[in-house]
């Protein structure tokens, strides 16, 4: 019997997603509200499908996606998130996701994506090309070159999370987080850590 794990920290969103999944015939529906809880439930239940948000406490969705790819879990992953597909869809594709749906879409889009994935197809948005100005294009190129871990740390820093808290969430030492911060400042060409937030907001990373 096909089963699914919904990974999202908002109960209202999980409830709405659950209704969509029930319409698609899922009987065994599990829920997780954080990255760490998601990994625990993946180990316990081995679901057929994972509907994954990218922004969560206790482990970012990209980290969960990387861990799924690195494991022997055979689950399909559908990303359902508020983050702009322009910056995250291709990254999720490279990490093994089968679909990417923005939360700004109506729920019927999510249902179409679930149906597509469960019948062996992918479901990704057609992204605009040539509509970005030179600054956006150059900054997107810099973002695309970041590893998933670097991008996750950038998002935490941009939200004002301390080095210590990031280290605890990602199981890294304070020193390692500090090194990542320095590397991000250099890679993104900003003058100081305080400008990382401006960069992230300008590019819809938070």
N, C-alpha and C positions, 0 to 999 in steps of 0.2 A: 504494500500500500504506500502510495507516495506521501511524503511528509515534507513539512516546510518549517523553517525557523525565521521568524521576523526579528530583526535586530534594529531597534530604534528606542531612544530614551524618552519619547513622548507617548504616553498611554493612548491619547486620542488618535494619533497616527497609527499606532499598532492596531487599534480597534477598526479603523477604516480599512487598513490593509487586510485584516482578517476577513472582513466581509467580501472583499474582492477574491481572496483565495478560496473561500467557501464556495463562491459562484463557479470557480474553476475546478471544483470537485475535491479539494483537499479536506481530509478528515482529521489527520494528525497535524495540529498546528502548535508549534512551540514559540515562546516569546523570550527575548532577552533585551535588557535595557542598557547594557554596556558591552564594551569589547571583551572584557575578561569573562563576563557571564556567557557571552556568545561562544567563546572558545570552549568553555566548560560544557555547554549544551551540545556543541558540535561533536565533542568526544563521546558524550553520553548517548545521543540520539541518531547521529549520522543521517541528517535529513537529506532528502532528494534535492531540495531547493533552499537557498538562503536569500531572503530579501533584506538587503543591507544598507543602512544609512552610513554616511561617511563621517558625520559629526556626532561624537558621543563621548561621554565621560569614560575614564578608565580604559583607554586604548582607542585609538582612532580607527575608523573603518578601513583605511588603506592598510593599516597594520594587520587587521583581521584578514583582509584579502590576500596579503602576502603570506600569511601563515597558512591559509587554506591551500594556496598554490604550492607551498613548500611541504605540505603534508600528503598523506595518502587518502585523504577524504575525497570522495568522488562527487561531491555536491555541485550543483549548478549555482551560479551567483548572479542575482539581479540587483543592481545598485539603484536605490530609490532615495534621493537626497535633494537637499535645497541648494547644493553647490552647483555653480555654473558648469554645464557640460563642456563649454569651450575650453576650460582649463583642466577638467578632470575626466572627461569621457575617454579620451585616447589612453590616458594613464591606466584607467580601470580595464580597458580592453587589453592592454599589454600585460596586466596582472591576472588576466584570465576570466574577467567578468563576461557574461553572455548578453547582458542588457544594461542600459543606463536610462533611467527615467527621472526627470526633474520633478520635484514636488509641486512646482507651479502648474504642471499639467493637470487636466481632469483625471479622475481615477480610472476612466475608461482606457486611458493610455497605459496605465499600469496593468490593467486586465489583458490588454492586447500583448503587452510585453511578456507577461506570465505565460500566456497561451503560446506565444512564439517560442520561448525558451523551452517549454515542456514538449514541444513538437520538433525540437532539434534545430531551431533557427536562432539567430541573434536579433537583437532589437536595439538599434542605436539611432540617435537623432542625426539628421543631416545638418552639419554645422555650416554657418556662413563663411564664405571665403572672400578675401579682399575687402572686407568691410571695416577692418581695423586700421587705425592710423599707425604711423611709423613707431610711435612710442609703445602702443599696445602690442604690436607685432614683436618688437625687440624684447619687451618684458615677458611676453608669452614664451619666447624662445629660451629665455633664462629660466623660467619656471619649468619648462619641459625638461631641462637638463638636470633638475634637482632629483635626487632619489626620493622614494616614497617617505623614507624616514626624515630626510631633510625637510620635505614639504610639511610633514606632520608637525615637526618641531617649529617650523615657521608659523604655522597656524596657532599653535599653543602660545608662542611668544607674542603674536599679534593680538591674541585675546587677553594678554596681560598675565599669563600664568608664569609663576616664578621658575627659575632654573631647578630649584629643589623639587617643586611639585611636578615638573615635567619629568625629572629623573625618576620619581616614584611611580608615575603613571606608565612610563615606558621602560622601567627597570634598567635605567642607566645611571651612572654616577653623575654627581653635580659637575665634576670636571669635564666629563664627556659632553654634557649638554652645553657647557660653556664653549667648548671647542666647536660644536655644531653652530652655535650662535655666531662666533667669529667667522666661521666659514661662510655662513649665509650672508653676513654683511659684505664680505668680499665678493661672493658670487653674484649677488644682486646689485652691487655697485651703489649701496646706500652709505651714508656718512656715519650712521650710528644705529644702535639697536632700536632707538625710539622711532626711527624711520621705517622699520620693518612693518609696523602696524599700518602706516600710510600706504606702503607698497601692497600689502595684503588686501586692504580695503579697496584700493584702486583696481585691483585685479580680481575682485569678487572671490577671494580665497577664504574670507570669513563673513 
